[in-house]
Each structure stands twice: as C-alpha cells, then as structure tokens.
C-alpha cells in the first residue's frame, strides 16, 4: 500500500467542508477542480468525501 495517512491543513479541511455543506457528492469535474484548488490529488479528495459522508451518516 503506497503512501500512508496524511494530515490535511486547516485551509484544506475548511475548503472541503464548505463544499461538502452544499454538495455531498462531487462530479468527476468538480472533484478535479476542487483537488487543484486545495492542492490534493483527486483520489485524496474522493476518499475525503467518502469518509466525510460516512461520518455524516453516523451523526445524522
């Protein structure tokens, strides 16, 4: 398994959370744009959203 756990910066988390408030799911294009903006890979953004939706479902 490549990589490992990375900690997102406060700014990255804030940006991701803002997007999550309005969009629980991202289109591939939205994901690409968001990844570029927060300087993460698309895969990292995809995984963040998967984990965030799981957390959201748990807390609902």
N, C-alpha and C positions, 0 to 999 in steps of 0.2 A: 504494500500500500504506500503510494507516494505521498509526500507532504506530511501532514500532521495537523494538529489543531492550531489555528492562528487566532489571535485576538483582534477583533475589529476596532478601529479607532472610534472615539466618541462621535466624530463627524460622520463617519461611515454609518454607524448604527442609527444616528439621528436621521440621515437621508433615507436609509432603508425603512425605518419605522414610519416616516412621513408618507412614503409611497405605499406602505402596507395599509395605512389608515384608509386610503382611497381605493386601493387595488389589492385584493387578497391574492389574485392571480395575475401573472405578467405574461404578455405575449412574448414570443422569442425576440421580437424587435424592441419592445420595451425593456426587456432584460439586457439586451446588448447595449442600449443607450444608458441605462442605469449603471451597468458594470463599468462602462467607460467613465461615467461621471464620478463614481466613488473609487475608481482605480482598483477594481477587483476583477477576477475572471468571471465569465458568465456562469461557470459551474459553481463558483462560490456564492453568487447571487441566487442561483437556482436553489442551492442547498439551504441558504439562509431563509429563503421564503418557505421551503418545505418545513423546516424546523419551526419557523415562526407560526405557520398555520397550525402545526401540531400543538404548540403552546396555546394558541388562541382557542383551539377546540377544547383543550383541557380546562381552560379558565372560563369558558362560556357558561 
